Amino acid sequence: MSRVFCIGNGESRKGFDLEQLRQYGKIYGCNAIYRDFTSDVLIAVDHGIMHEIYHSGYCYENQSWFRNWTKVPAMHYEMMVYAGLTKLEIDELKETYDSHIENERINQQEFVMHGTNLSGIANIIKSNKSKGKEIVKEHVNHSHLYVSWISDEDKSHSITDIYDDNKDRGWAAGPTSGYIACKQEKPCEVFLIGHDLRSNAKTVNNLYKGTKHYVAEQNKPTPHQNWVIQWNDIFKEFSDIHFYKVNEKGELGNDNVNCRIDDWNDNKNLFYIDYQTMLDKCK
């Protein structure tokens, strides 16, 4: 029987040993999970974390799926990044702008770029010169340019490639990981671990809150409705697959995480279980 474990970064999975799942099926992770654990497949959809993952070298050894991950021939780099800037303008940018985030090129022949090109940043600087350097920095720090030079050993892919119509649905990383897992692995069972959806506190529920590319620890909980809708679409589209939402207490916790999701009640292929039940089922 083929199984997939889709790992979210909700705090409910804190302390659970993910490594023990490897013997039972493929593991699909999201975003910064790579900092602590190597999943079989990794999905990210936001520019900052995508390029952080790539710059770490993770994608040289591990399959990854990113949003709008278009690989461009190196010959277009000057045109896309500098967009006709003079050397004087480029030198001025280096003194003012510190949000050009790029890995080392070496001999790579392709790159991926996201964000505002440096010509746009140069225009901001020109228009704010008379107001002082600090004002300029305040403006340009809201814009980032991310560039990843693609290795020959690269195992990264664009999310659009997995869809039959080559159109990204614009989903969050968690549901996107579930969709890609169903399409690639064609499993009989999919277990959702750490996809808490809601928070049991008045702050955001995420293991990586307060770290780079994540919201501050004191932020309010992230609205969960889009996650609910997107996972619901997956349950319906892959109605021949059994899905299990794994919580510490199954559905009996009487809180925001360990409970049934009312909007999912019509799905006969969805079940709620705790960690021990999942492990017993896999053995």
C-alpha positions in Angstrom: 0.0 0.0 0.0 1.4 3.4 -1.0 1.3 6.2 1.6 2.3 9.9 1.7 2.8 12.0 4.8 2.2 15.7 4.2 3.9 17.7 7.0 2.7 21.2 7.9 4.5 23.5 10.3 1.8 23.8 12.9 3.0 23.6 16.5 1.0 20.5 17.2 3.8 18.4 15.7 6.5 19.8 18.0 8.4 16.9 19.5 7.0 14.3 17.1 9.9 12.3 15.4 9.3 12.6 11.7 12.1 10.3 10.9 10.2 7.3 12.0 7.7 7.9 9.1 10.3 7.4 6.4 10.0 3.6 6.5 6.3 3.8 5.8 6.0 6.1 2.8 7.1 9.3 1.1 7.3 12.5 3.1 6.3 15.9 1.7 7.3 19.0 3.6 6.7 22.8 3.4 8.9 25.8 3.6 11.4 26.0 6.5 11.0 22.4 7.6 14.2 21.9 5.6 16.1 23.7 8.3 15.4 20.8 10.7 14.4 17.8 8.6 15.0 16.5 5.1 11.7 15.5 3.5 11.6 13.5 0.3 9.9 16.4 -1.5 9.7 20.1 -0.4 7.2 22.8 -1.5 7.4 26.6 -1.1 5.4 29.4 -2.7 6.8 32.7 -1.3 9.8 34.3 -2.9 12.0 34.8 0.2 11.8 31.2 1.5 12.1 29.7 -2.0 15.4 31.4 -2.6 16.6 30.7 0.9 16.0 27.0 0.3 17.8 27.1 -3.0 20.8 29.1 -1.7 21.2 26.5 1.0 22.0 23.8 -1.6 19.0 21.8 -0.6 17.7 21.5 -4.1 21.0 19.9 -5.4 20.0 16.7 -3.6 16.3 16.9 -3.0 13.2 17.3 -5.1 11.6 20.7 -4.6 8.6 22.6 -6.1 8.4 26.4 -6.2 5.9 29.0 -7.4 6.8 30.8 -10.7 10.1 29.1 -10.8 11.1 30.0 -14.4 14.7 29.2 -15.3 16.1 31.8 -17.6 19.3 31.6 -19.7 22.3 33.4 -18.2 22.6 35.7 -21.3 19.5 37.6 -20.1 20.8 38.4 -16.6 22.2 41.9 -17.3 19.0 42.9 -19.1 16.6 41.5 -16.4 18.5 42.5 -13.3 20.2 45.8 -14.3 17.7 46.8 -17.0 20.0 49.3 -18.7 21.6 51.0 -15.7 25.0 52.7 -16.1 28.0 51.7 -14.1 27.7 54.9 -12.0 24.1 54.0 -11.2 25.0 50.5 -10.2 27.8 51.7 -7.9 25.4 54.1 -6.3 23.0 51.3 -5.7 25.6 49.2 -3.9 26.0 52.0 -1.4 22.3 52.4 -0.7 20.5 49.1 -1.5 21.3 46.0 0.5 18.3 43.8 -0.5 19.8 42.2 -3.6 20.0 38.6 -2.4 21.9 36.3 -4.8 23.9 33.1 -4.5 27.3 32.6 -6.1 27.1 32.0 -9.9 30.3 29.9 -10.5 29.6 28.5 -14.0 25.8 28.2 -13.9 24.0 28.9 -17.2 20.5 29.5 -15.8 19.0 31.7 -13.1 15.6 32.4 -11.5 14.7 35.9 -10.5 11.9 37.3 -8.3 11.3 40.9 -7.1 12.0 44.4 -8.4 14.8 44.8 -10.8 17.5 47.3 -9.9 16.4 49.8 -12.4 13.2 50.3 -10.4 15.2 50.7 -7.2 17.5 53.2 -8.9 14.4 55.3 -9.8 13.3 55.3 -6.2 16.7 56.5 -5.1 16.7 59.3 -7.7 13.3 60.6 -6.7 14.2 60.7 -3.0 17.8 61.9 -3.2 16.9 65.4 -1.8 15.1 63.9 1.2 18.2 62.2 2.6 19.8 58.8 2.7 17.7 57.4 5.5 14.5 58.2 3.7 15.8 56.4 0.6 16.7 53.3 2.6 13.3 53.3 4.1 11.8 53.2 0.6 14.1 50.6 -1.0 13.9 48.2 2.0 10.4 47.4 1.0 11.6 46.0 -2.3 13.8 42.9 -2.6 15.5 41.3 -5.5 16.1 37.5 -5.3 18.3 35.7 -7.7 19.2 32.0 -7.7 21.8 30.6 -10.1 20.7 27.1 -11.0 23.1 24.2 -10.4 23.6 21.4 -13.0 22.6 19.0 -10.2 19.4 20.9 -9.7 16.2 19.1 -8.6 13.9 22.1 -8.5 10.6 22.4 -10.5 7.9 25.0 -11.1 4.5 24.2 -9.6 2.9 25.0 -12.9 4.5 21.9 -14.4 2.4 19.6 -12.2 -1.0 20.9 -13.3 -2.6 19.5 -16.5 -3.4 23.0 -17.8 0.0 24.4 -16.6 -1.8 27.0 -14.5 -0.8 27.5 -10.8 -3.9 27.6 -8.6 -2.3 30.1 -6.3 -2.7 27.8 -3.3 -0.8 27.9 0.0 2.2 25.7 0.4 0.4 23.1 2.5 -2.5 22.2 0.2 -0.1 22.5 -2.8 2.1 19.8 -1.2 -1.0 17.6 -0.9 -1.9 18.1 -4.5 1.6 17.4 -5.8 1.8 14.3 -3.6 -1.5 13.0 -5.0 -0.5 13.6 -8.6 3.1 12.2 -8.3 2.7 9.3 -5.9 -0.9 8.2 -6.6 -1.1 7.0 -3.0 -3.8 5.0 -1.3 -3.5 7.0 1.9 -2.4 10.6 2.7 -1.7 11.6 6.3 -1.9 15.4 7.2 0.5 16.1 10.1 1.0 19.6 11.6 -1.7 21.1 9.3 -3.3 22.7 12.4 -5.3 25.2 10.4 -6.2 27.2 13.5 -4.4 28.2 16.7 -5.1 27.4 20.4 -3.6 30.7 21.4 -4.1 34.3 20.5 -0.9 34.3 18.4 0.2 32.7 15.1 0.5 28.9 15.1 3.8 28.1 13.3 7.0 26.4 14.5 9.1 29.0 12.6 7.4 32.2 13.7 9.8 35.0 14.5 12.5 33.6 12.1 13.6 34.9 8.7 10.7 35.1 6.2 8.1 34.4 8.8 5.8 36.7 10.8 6.6 37.9 14.3 5.8 35.6 17.3 3.2 38.1 18.6 1.2 38.2 15.4 -2.4 37.2 15.5 -3.4 33.7 14.1 -3.3 33.4 10.3 -6.8 33.3 8.8 -7.4 29.6 8.1 -10.4 29.6 5.7 -8.3 29.4 2.5 -6.5 26.3 3.8 -9.8 24.7 4.6 -11.2 25.4 1.1 -8.0 24.3 -0.7 -7.7 21.0 1.2 -11.5 20.4 0.7 -10.9 20.7 -3.1 -8.2 18.0 -2.8 -10.4 15.6 -0.9 -13.1 15.9 -3.5 -10.8 15.8 -6.6 -9.0 12.7 -5.3 -12.0 10.9 -3.8 -10.4 7.5 -4.2 -7.7 8.4 -1.7 -8.2 8.1 2.0 -7.0 11.2 3.9 -6.3 11.3 7.6 -6.0 14.5 9.6 -3.6 13.6 12.4 -3.9 15.5 15.7 -2.4 14.8 19.1 -5.9 13.9 20.4 -7.6 13.0 17.1 -10.9 14.9 17.1 -11.6 14.6 20.8 -9.5 17.5 22.2 -12.4 20.1 22.3 -10.1 22.8 21.1 -9.3 24.6 17.8 -6.8 22.0 16.6 -8.0 18.6 17.9 -11.4 18.8 16.3 -13.4 18.1 13.2 -13.7 20.7 10.5 -17.3 21.4 9.8 -16.7 22.4 6.2 -15.2 18.9 5.5 -18.1 16.9 6.9 -19.3 15.8 3.4 -16.0 14.0 2.6 -16.4 10.3 3.2 -12.7 9.8 2.4 -11.5 12.0 5.3 -10.8 10.6 8.8 -9.5 12.1 12.1 -6.9 10.1 14.1 -4.2 10.6 16.7 -0.5 9.9 16.3 -0.5 6.4 17.9 -3.4 5.3 15.7 -1.5 6.4 12.6 1.6 4.5 13.6 -0.4 1.4 14.4 -2.1 1.6 11.0 1.2 1.9 9.1 2.9 -1.1 10.8 
